[in-house]
Amino acid sequence: MAEQRIGVAAMGGDSRAVVARIQELESLGIAAAWLTSGGAGPDALTTFAAAAATTENILLGTSIIPTYPRHPIVAVQQTQVVAQLAPGRFRLGLGPSHKVSIEPMFGIDHVAPLTNLREYIQVVRSLLGEGRVDFDGSQYHGHAALPGAAAPEVPIMASALRRRSFRLCGEVADGAISWVCPGQYLRDVALPAMREGAERAGREVPPLVAHAPVCVHDNPAEVKEAARQQLANYPRSPFYQEMFAASGHPEARDGVWSDGMLEDVVFMGSEEDVAGRLRELFDWGATEILAHPVTAGGDPQASLNRSLNLIAAVGQGL
């Protein structure tokens, strides 16, 4: 059984700030740092290369690298750098992102996203794991060999939101990374789909990394106000709306966070309250939690510190 751990989403600020934050997370004893690449912001793999050279123990993971703008061989080129600087510490998380993000920004047709992800993983796994690839698919072609040793120790994980993507992760990925999914949805929809995919492929069910917004704070109204601002994009996306509807929140189709959605998704309250929610998510089948700090109240830094200290304490007690 995979080791249970809690990592933290380390995004925010320029590259110096993010690298410093990863160093701080390591000093707190937090097990993993995660970064997202999106838009025209700093690249996660490049940032992790800098962090890899200045840390010793913390795991590093992308959650996620969008597939469409970056050929899988290019992703392998960059992955080798991080993996060589931080042996055994890097997890490569991949995902197709969303049509509303990819097409307007890059002018790339966002078609058959699960086929895209399946082929991408196949190219990356062959090249990283075996040192060479010869592949011709419907969306990708790859013919290359590594100049040095392969890097089979790099887990290749993938994003998942709806049942079919969780099933694909169970079939071909080394882990599924969810995003703002209620715990009940992960228990009742995601994990059964992952088991189905794993059975189809004749393999063990890979780990589930469950994204969970966290805010240790004593005023629920302030937490909800902060979460509505800091997590505003999710209920605006049709894919997330349908996930929330499938989890019992059809009001998500209105494009805003309802109180019920926030109460299901955001782990808020006292240290005892949030610790209980984190442990419950493990009890429901998550292997790892990707904690996303939400800052509330008049002192954002104090709010962040309170949540990080709780995350570190729960993680060290696993």
Secondary structure, DSSP 8 states (H G I E B T S, - for coil): ----EEEEE---S-HHHHHHHHHHHHHTT--EEEE---TTS--HHHHHHHHHTT-SS-EEEES-EESTTS-HHHHHHHHHHHHHHSTT-EEEEEE---HHHHHHHH------HHHHHHHHHHHHHHHHHHSEEEEE-SS-EEEEE-SS---TTS-EEEE--SHHHHHHHHHH-S-EE--S--HHHIIIIIHHHHHHHHHHHTS----EEEEEEEEE-S-HHHHHHHHHHHTTTGGGSHHHHHHHHHTT-GGGGGSS--HHHHHHH-EEESHHHHHHHHHHHHHTT-SEEEEEE---SS-HHHHHHHHHHHHHHHHHT-
